[in-house]
Amino acid sequence: KDKFLEIASVERTCIFYESPHRILDSLQDMLDVLGPEREVVLARELTKTFETIQGMPLGELIEWVKSDDNQQRGEMVLLLHGHRETSDEALPDEALRTLGILTKELP
């Protein structure tokens, strides 16, 4: 969990190599620290017969992995999307001005 706390506000994509016996614990730690909406990609068994690449919000991904034991096998890579501001302050002034005009004009 400490590592995820350190990178919670990093804006770049972070890459983790994970083992089958730790995948659920690692995903749960990510969920506890980063929340269910953080986008993450699980790439499993790359270049092999059962290659799987699945991306979705963290809350959905952990449920998907729990529901299918096959997703808990093999070599895994987790790609954690970088942190993004979600408040209105993150939008440029011009975008906020345009949104204001549109909300007045649209029904």
Chimera marker file (.cmm) of the C-alpha trace (Angstrom):
<marker_set name="trace">
<marker id="1" x="0.000" y="0.000" z="0.000" r="1" g="1" b="0" radius="0.5"/>
<marker id="2" x="2.876" y="2.358" z="0.733" r="1" g="1" b="0" radius="0.5"/>
<marker id="3" x="4.045" y="2.250" z="-2.890" r="1" g="1" b="0" radius="0.5"/>
<marker id="4" x="0.534" y="3.068" z="-4.126" r="1" g="1" b="0" radius="0.5"/>
<marker id="5" x="0.314" y="5.990" z="-1.685" r="1" g="1" b="0" radius="0.5"/>
<marker id="6" x="3.592" y="7.329" z="-3.101" r="1" g="1" b="0" radius="0.5"/>
<marker id="7" x="2.307" y="7.272" z="-6.683" r="1" g="1" b="0" radius="0.5"/>
<marker id="8" x="-1.332" y="8.253" z="-6.086" r="1" g="1" b="0" radius="0.5"/>
<marker id="9" x="-0.840" y="11.732" z="-7.554" r="1" g="1" b="0" radius="0.5"/>
<marker id="10" x="1.690" y="10.847" z="-10.270" r="1" g="1" b="0" radius="0.5"/>
<marker id="11" x="0.331" y="11.978" z="-13.649" r="1" g="1" b="0" radius="0.5"/>
<marker id="12" x="2.226" y="9.396" z="-15.714" r="1" g="1" b="0" radius="0.5"/>
<marker id="13" x="1.199" y="5.799" z="-16.349" r="1" g="1" b="0" radius="0.5"/>
<marker id="14" x="2.840" y="3.430" z="-13.858" r="1" g="1" b="0" radius="0.5"/>
<marker id="15" x="3.716" y="-0.170" z="-14.718" r="1" g="1" b="0" radius="0.5"/>
<marker id="16" x="3.745" y="-3.072" z="-12.259" r="1" g="1" b="0" radius="0.5"/>
<marker id="17" x="4.830" y="-6.654" z="-12.895" r="1" g="1" b="0" radius="0.5"/>
<marker id="18" x="2.673" y="-8.916" z="-10.775" r="1" g="1" b="0" radius="0.5"/>
<marker id="19" x="2.567" y="-12.602" z="-9.889" r="1" g="1" b="0" radius="0.5"/>
<marker id="20" x="-0.552" y="-14.782" z="-9.760" r="1" g="1" b="0" radius="0.5"/>
<marker id="21" x="-0.368" y="-15.355" z="-6.010" r="1" g="1" b="0" radius="0.5"/>
<marker id="22" x="-0.309" y="-11.579" z="-5.320" r="1" g="1" b="0" radius="0.5"/>
<marker id="23" x="-2.636" y="-10.188" z="-7.992" r="1" g="1" b="0" radius="0.5"/>
<marker id="24" x="-5.815" y="-10.002" z="-5.889" r="1" g="1" b="0" radius="0.5"/>
<marker id="25" x="-4.003" y="-8.507" z="-2.892" r="1" g="1" b="0" radius="0.5"/>
<marker id="26" x="-2.298" y="-5.921" z="-5.095" r="1" g="1" b="0" radius="0.5"/>
<marker id="27" x="-5.549" y="-4.971" z="-6.823" r="1" g="1" b="0" radius="0.5"/>
<marker id="28" x="-7.271" y="-4.652" z="-3.437" r="1" g="1" b="0" radius="0.5"/>
<marker id="29" x="-4.458" y="-2.420" z="-2.144" r="1" g="1" b="0" radius="0.5"/>
<marker id="30" x="-4.788" y="-0.268" z="-5.282" r="1" g="1" b="0" radius="0.5"/>
<marker id="31" x="-8.537" y="-0.053" z="-4.746" r="1" g="1" b="0" radius="0.5"/>
<marker id="32" x="-8.121" y="0.943" z="-1.083" r="1" g="1" b="0" radius="0.5"/>
<marker id="33" x="-5.630" y="3.706" z="-1.913" r="1" g="1" b="0" radius="0.5"/>
<marker id="34" x="-6.714" y="4.936" z="-5.356" r="1" g="1" b="0" radius="0.5"/>
<marker id="35" x="-10.463" y="4.297" z="-5.403" r="1" g="1" b="0" radius="0.5"/>
<marker id="36" x="-12.722" y="2.364" z="-7.789" r="1" g="1" b="0" radius="0.5"/>
<marker id="37" x="-12.689" y="4.885" z="-10.660" r="1" g="1" b="0" radius="0.5"/>
<marker id="38" x="-8.948" y="4.863" z="-11.420" r="1" g="1" b="0" radius="0.5"/>
<marker id="39" x="-8.375" y="3.296" z="-14.838" r="1" g="1" b="0" radius="0.5"/>
<marker id="40" x="-6.114" y="0.258" z="-14.967" r="1" g="1" b="0" radius="0.5"/>
<marker id="41" x="-5.139" y="-2.282" z="-17.621" r="1" g="1" b="0" radius="0.5"/>
<marker id="42" x="-4.338" y="-5.917" z="-16.888" r="1" g="1" b="0" radius="0.5"/>
<marker id="43" x="-2.147" y="-7.539" z="-19.540" r="1" g="1" b="0" radius="0.5"/>
<marker id="44" x="-1.703" y="-11.244" z="-18.954" r="1" g="1" b="0" radius="0.5"/>
<marker id="45" x="0.319" y="-13.953" z="-20.711" r="1" g="1" b="0" radius="0.5"/>
<marker id="46" x="1.587" y="-11.539" z="-23.383" r="1" g="1" b="0" radius="0.5"/>
<marker id="47" x="2.686" y="-13.207" z="-26.634" r="1" g="1" b="0" radius="0.5"/>
<marker id="48" x="1.236" y="-16.527" z="-25.482" r="1" g="1" b="0" radius="0.5"/>
<marker id="49" x="-1.840" y="-18.564" z="-26.456" r="1" g="1" b="0" radius="0.5"/>
<marker id="50" x="-4.044" y="-17.211" z="-23.659" r="1" g="1" b="0" radius="0.5"/>
<marker id="51" x="-2.962" y="-13.566" z="-23.954" r="1" g="1" b="0" radius="0.5"/>
<marker id="52" x="-5.494" y="-11.239" z="-22.337" r="1" g="1" b="0" radius="0.5"/>
<marker id="53" x="-5.508" y="-7.450" z="-22.262" r="1" g="1" b="0" radius="0.5"/>
<marker id="54" x="-8.374" y="-5.860" z="-20.357" r="1" g="1" b="0" radius="0.5"/>
<marker id="55" x="-8.770" y="-2.239" z="-19.298" r="1" g="1" b="0" radius="0.5"/>
<marker id="56" x="-11.482" y="-0.756" z="-17.088" r="1" g="1" b="0" radius="0.5"/>
<marker id="57" x="-11.991" y="1.152" z="-13.844" r="1" g="1" b="0" radius="0.5"/>
<marker id="58" x="-10.218" y="-0.506" z="-10.923" r="1" g="1" b="0" radius="0.5"/>
<marker id="59" x="-13.442" y="-1.421" z="-9.101" r="1" g="1" b="0" radius="0.5"/>
<marker id="60" x="-14.726" y="-3.301" z="-12.145" r="1" g="1" b="0" radius="0.5"/>
<marker id="61" x="-11.373" y="-4.938" z="-12.922" r="1" g="1" b="0" radius="0.5"/>
<marker id="62" x="-10.998" y="-6.476" z="-9.482" r="1" g="1" b="0" radius="0.5"/>
<marker id="63" x="-14.498" y="-7.991" z="-9.738" r="1" g="1" b="0" radius="0.5"/>
<marker id="64" x="-13.688" y="-9.331" z="-13.213" r="1" g="1" b="0" radius="0.5"/>
<marker id="65" x="-10.462" y="-10.954" z="-11.984" r="1" g="1" b="0" radius="0.5"/>
<marker id="66" x="-12.235" y="-12.444" z="-8.944" r="1" g="1" b="0" radius="0.5"/>
<marker id="67" x="-14.990" y="-13.899" z="-11.123" r="1" g="1" b="0" radius="0.5"/>
<marker id="68" x="-12.622" y="-15.811" z="-13.441" r="1" g="1" b="0" radius="0.5"/>
<marker id="69" x="-9.846" y="-17.923" z="-11.930" r="1" g="1" b="0" radius="0.5"/>
<marker id="70" x="-8.089" y="-18.015" z="-15.312" r="1" g="1" b="0" radius="0.5"/>
<marker id="71" x="-7.380" y="-14.282" z="-14.978" r="1" g="1" b="0" radius="0.5"/>
<marker id="72" x="-5.370" y="-15.052" z="-11.843" r="1" g="1" b="0" radius="0.5"/>
<marker id="73" x="-2.873" y="-17.265" z="-13.683" r="1" g="1" b="0" radius="0.5"/>
<marker id="74" x="0.330" y="-16.573" z="-15.561" r="1" g="1" b="0" radius="0.5"/>
<marker id="75" x="2.600" y="-13.574" z="-15.928" r="1" g="1" b="0" radius="0.5"/>
<marker id="76" x="0.851" y="-10.236" z="-15.445" r="1" g="1" b="0" radius="0.5"/>
<marker id="77" x="1.492" y="-6.579" z="-16.067" r="1" g="1" b="0" radius="0.5"/>
<marker id="78" x="-0.670" y="-3.845" z="-14.541" r="1" g="1" b="0" radius="0.5"/>
<marker id="79" x="-0.731" y="-0.427" z="-16.197" r="1" g="1" b="0" radius="0.5"/>
<marker id="80" x="-2.094" y="2.205" z="-13.852" r="1" g="1" b="0" radius="0.5"/>
<marker id="81" x="-3.325" y="5.341" z="-15.592" r="1" g="1" b="0" radius="0.5"/>
<marker id="82" x="-1.883" y="8.563" z="-14.277" r="1" g="1" b="0" radius="0.5"/>
<marker id="83" x="-3.736" y="10.813" z="-11.858" r="1" g="1" b="0" radius="0.5"/>
<marker id="84" x="-6.007" y="13.398" z="-13.463" r="1" g="1" b="0" radius="0.5"/>
<marker id="85" x="-7.669" y="16.411" z="-11.885" r="1" g="1" b="0" radius="0.5"/>
<marker id="86" x="-11.438" y="16.071" z="-11.867" r="1" g="1" b="0" radius="0.5"/>
<marker id="87" x="-12.466" y="19.472" z="-10.563" r="1" g="1" b="0" radius="0.5"/>
<marker id="88" x="-13.645" y="22.386" z="-12.719" r="1" g="1" b="0" radius="0.5"/>
<marker id="89" x="-10.364" y="24.117" z="-11.892" r="1" g="1" b="0" radius="0.5"/>
<marker id="90" x="-8.595" y="21.598" z="-14.129" r="1" g="1" b="0" radius="0.5"/>
<marker id="91" x="-10.369" y="23.010" z="-17.209" r="1" g="1" b="0" radius="0.5"/>
<marker id="92" x="-8.807" y="25.940" z="-19.056" r="1" g="1" b="0" radius="0.5"/>
<marker id="93" x="-10.588" y="29.296" z="-18.686" r="1" g="1" b="0" radius="0.5"/>
<marker id="94" x="-11.640" y="29.269" z="-22.347" r="1" g="1" b="0" radius="0.5"/>
<marker id="95" x="-13.310" y="25.864" z="-21.926" r="1" g="1" b="0" radius="0.5"/>
<marker id="96" x="-15.174" y="27.065" z="-18.830" r="1" g="1" b="0" radius="0.5"/>
<marker id="97" x="-16.351" y="30.170" z="-20.700" r="1" g="1" b="0" radius="0.5"/>
<marker id="98" x="-17.575" y="28.040" z="-23.626" r="1" g="1" b="0" radius="0.5"/>
<marker id="99" x="-19.398" y="25.683" z="-21.268" r="1" g="1" b="0" radius="0.5"/>
<marker id="100" x="-21.107" y="28.650" z="-19.633" r="1" g="1" b="0" radius="0.5"/>
<marker id="101" x="-22.354" y="29.911" z="-23.007" r="1" g="1" b="0" radius="0.5"/>
<marker id="102" x="-23.552" y="26.457" z="-24.041" r="1" g="1" b="0" radius="0.5"/>
<marker id="103" x="-25.473" y="25.822" z="-20.825" r="1" g="1" b="0" radius="0.5"/>
<marker id="104" x="-27.369" y="29.086" z="-21.297" r="1" g="1" b="0" radius="0.5"/>
<marker id="105" x="-28.254" y="28.309" z="-24.923" r="1" g="1" b="0" radius="0.5"/>
<marker id="106" x="-29.086" y="24.605" z="-24.747" r="1" g="1" b="0" radius="0.5"/>
<marker id="107" x="-32.428" y="23.339" z="-23.386" r="1" g="1" b="0" radius="0.5"/>
<link id1="1" id2="2" r="1" g="1" b="0" radius="0.2"/>
<link id1="2" id2="3" r="1" g="1" b="0" radius="0.2"/>
<link id1="3" id2="4" r="1" g="1" b="0" radius="0.2"/>
<link id1="4" id2="5" r="1" g="1" b="0" radius="0.2"/>
<link id1="5" id2="6" r="1" g="1" b="0" radius="0.2"/>
<link id1="6" id2="7" r="1" g="1" b="0" radius="0.2"/>
<link id1="7" id2="8" r="1" g="1" b="0" radius="0.2"/>
<link id1="8" id2="9" r="1" g="1" b="0" radius="0.2"/>
<link id1="9" id2="10" r="1" g="1" b="0" radius="0.2"/>
<link id1="10" id2="11" r="1" g="1" b="0" radius="0.2"/>
<link id1="11" id2="12" r="1" g="1" b="0" radius="0.2"/>
<link id1="12" id2="13" r="1" g="1" b="0" radius="0.2"/>
<link id1="13" id2="14" r="1" g="1" b="0" radius="0.2"/>
<link id1="14" id2="15" r="1" g="1" b="0" radius="0.2"/>
<link id1="15" id2="16" r="1" g="1" b="0" radius="0.2"/>
<link id1="16" id2="17" r="1" g="1" b="0" radius="0.2"/>
<link id1="17" id2="18" r="1" g="1" b="0" radius="0.2"/>
<link id1="18" id2="19" r="1" g="1" b="0" radius="0.2"/>
<link id1="19" id2="20" r="1" g="1" b="0" radius="0.2"/>
<link id1="20" id2="21" r="1" g="1" b="0" radius="0.2"/>
<link id1="21" id2="22" r="1" g="1" b="0" radius="0.2"/>
<link id1="22" id2="23" r="1" g="1" b="0" radius="0.2"/>
<link id1="23" id2="24" r="1" g="1" b="0" radius="0.2"/>
<link id1="24" id2="25" r="1" g="1" b="0" radius="0.2"/>
<link id1="25" id2="26" r="1" g="1" b="0" radius="0.2"/>
<link id1="26" id2="27" r="1" g="1" b="0" radius="0.2"/>
<link id1="27" id2="28" r="1" g="1" b="0" radius="0.2"/>
<link id1="28" id2="29" r="1" g="1" b="0" radius="0.2"/>
<link id1="29" id2="30" r="1" g="1" b="0" radius="0.2"/>
<link id1="30" id2="31" r="1" g="1" b="0" radius="0.2"/>
<link id1="31" id2="32" r="1" g="1" b="0" radius="0.2"/>
<link id1="32" id2="33" r="1" g="1" b="0" radius="0.2"/>
<link id1="33" id2="34" r="1" g="1" b="0" radius="0.2"/>
<link id1="34" id2="35" r="1" g="1" b="0" radius="0.2"/>
<link id1="35" id2="36" r="1" g="1" b="0" radius="0.2"/>
<link id1="36" id2="37" r="1" g="1" b="0" radius="0.2"/>
<link id1="37" id2="38" r="1" g="1" b="0" radius="0.2"/>
<link id1="38" id2="39" r="1" g="1" b="0" radius="0.2"/>
<link id1="39" id2="40" r="1" g="1" b="0" radius="0.2"/>
<link id1="40" id2="41" r="1" g="1" b="0" radius="0.2"/>
<link id1="41" id2="42" r="1" g="1" b="0" radius="0.2"/>
<link id1="42" id2="43" r="1" g="1" b="0" radius="0.2"/>
<link id1="43" id2="44" r="1" g="1" b="0" radius="0.2"/>
<link id1="44" id2="45" r="1" g="1" b="0" radius="0.2"/>
<link id1="45" id2="46" r="1" g="1" b="0" radius="0.2"/>
<link id1="46" id2="47" r="1" g="1" b="0" radius="0.2"/>
<link id1="47" id2="48" r="1" g="1" b="0" radius="0.2"/>
<link id1="48" id2="49" r="1" g="1" b="0" radius="0.2"/>
<link id1="49" id2="50" r="1" g="1" b="0" radius="0.2"/>
<link id1="50" id2="51" r="1" g="1" b="0" radius="0.2"/>
<link id1="51" id2="52" r="1" g="1" b="0" radius="0.2"/>
<link id1="52" id2="53" r="1" g="1" b="0" radius="0.2"/>
<link id1="53" id2="54" r="1" g="1" b="0" radius="0.2"/>
<link id1="54" id2="55" r="1" g="1" b="0" radius="0.2"/>
<link id1="55" id2="56" r="1" g="1" b="0" radius="0.2"/>
<link id1="56" id2="57" r="1" g="1" b="0" radius="0.2"/>
<link id1="57" id2="58" r="1" g="1" b="0" radius="0.2"/>
<link id1="58" id2="59" r="1" g="1" b="0" radius="0.2"/>
<link id1="59" id2="60" r="1" g="1" b="0" radius="0.2"/>
<link id1="60" id2="61" r="1" g="1" b="0" radius="0.2"/>
<link id1="61" id2="62" r="1" g="1" b="0" radius="0.2"/>
<link id1="62" id2="63" r="1" g="1" b="0" radius="0.2"/>
<link id1="63" id2="64" r="1" g="1" b="0" radius="0.2"/>
<link id1="64" id2="65" r="1" g="1" b="0" radius="0.2"/>
<link id1="65" id2="66" r="1" g="1" b="0" radius="0.2"/>
<link id1="66" id2="67" r="1" g="1" b="0" radius="0.2"/>
<link id1="67" id2="68" r="1" g="1" b="0" radius="0.2"/>
<link id1="68" id2="69" r="1" g="1" b="0" radius="0.2"/>
<link id1="69" id2="70" r="1" g="1" b="0" radius="0.2"/>
<link id1="70" id2="71" r="1" g="1" b="0" radius="0.2"/>
<link id1="71" id2="72" r="1" g="1" b="0" radius="0.2"/>
<link id1="72" id2="73" r="1" g="1" b="0" radius="0.2"/>
<link id1="73" id2="74" r="1" g="1" b="0" radius="0.2"/>
<link id1="74" id2="75" r="1" g="1" b="0" radius="0.2"/>
<link id1="75" id2="76" r="1" g="1" b="0" radius="0.2"/>
<link id1="76" id2="77" r="1" g="1" b="0" radius="0.2"/>
<link id1="77" id2="78" r="1" g="1" b="0" radius="0.2"/>
<link id1="78" id2="79" r="1" g="1" b="0" radius="0.2"/>
<link id1="79" id2="80" r="1" g="1" b="0" radius="0.2"/>
<link id1="80" id2="81" r="1" g="1" b="0" radius="0.2"/>
<link id1="81" id2="82" r="1" g="1" b="0" radius="0.2"/>
<link id1="82" id2="83" r="1" g="1" b="0" radius="0.2"/>
<link id1="83" id2="84" r="1" g="1" b="0" radius="0.2"/>
<link id1="84" id2="85" r="1" g="1" b="0" radius="0.2"/>
<link id1="85" id2="86" r="1" g="1" b="0" radius="0.2"/>
<link id1="86" id2="87" r="1" g="1" b="0" radius="0.2"/>
<link id1="87" id2="88" r="1" g="1" b="0" radius="0.2"/>
<link id1="88" id2="89" r="1" g="1" b="0" radius="0.2"/>
<link id1="89" id2="90" r="1" g="1" b="0" radius="0.2"/>
<link id1="90" id2="91" r="1" g="1" b="0" radius="0.2"/>
<link id1="91" id2="92" r="1" g="1" b="0" radius="0.2"/>
<link id1="92" id2="93" r="1" g="1" b="0" radius="0.2"/>
<link id1="93" id2="94" r="1" g="1" b="0" radius="0.2"/>
<link id1="94" id2="95" r="1" g="1" b="0" radius="0.2"/>
<link id1="95" id2="96" r="1" g="1" b="0" radius="0.2"/>
<link id1="96" id2="97" r="1" g="1" b="0" radius="0.2"/>
<link id1="97" id2="98" r="1" g="1" b="0" radius="0.2"/>
<link id1="98" id2="99" r="1" g="1" b="0" radius="0.2"/>
<link id1="99" id2="100" r="1" g="1" b="0" radius="0.2"/>
<link id1="100" id2="101" r="1" g="1" b="0" radius="0.2"/>
<link id1="101" id2="102" r="1" g="1" b="0" radius="0.2"/>
<link id1="102" id2="103" r="1" g="1" b="0" radius="0.2"/>
<link id1="103" id2="104" r="1" g="1" b="0" radius="0.2"/>
<link id1="104" id2="105" r="1" g="1" b="0" radius="0.2"/>
<link id1="105" id2="106" r="1" g="1" b="0" radius="0.2"/>
<link id1="106" id2="107" r="1" g="1" b="0" radius="0.2"/>
</marker_set>
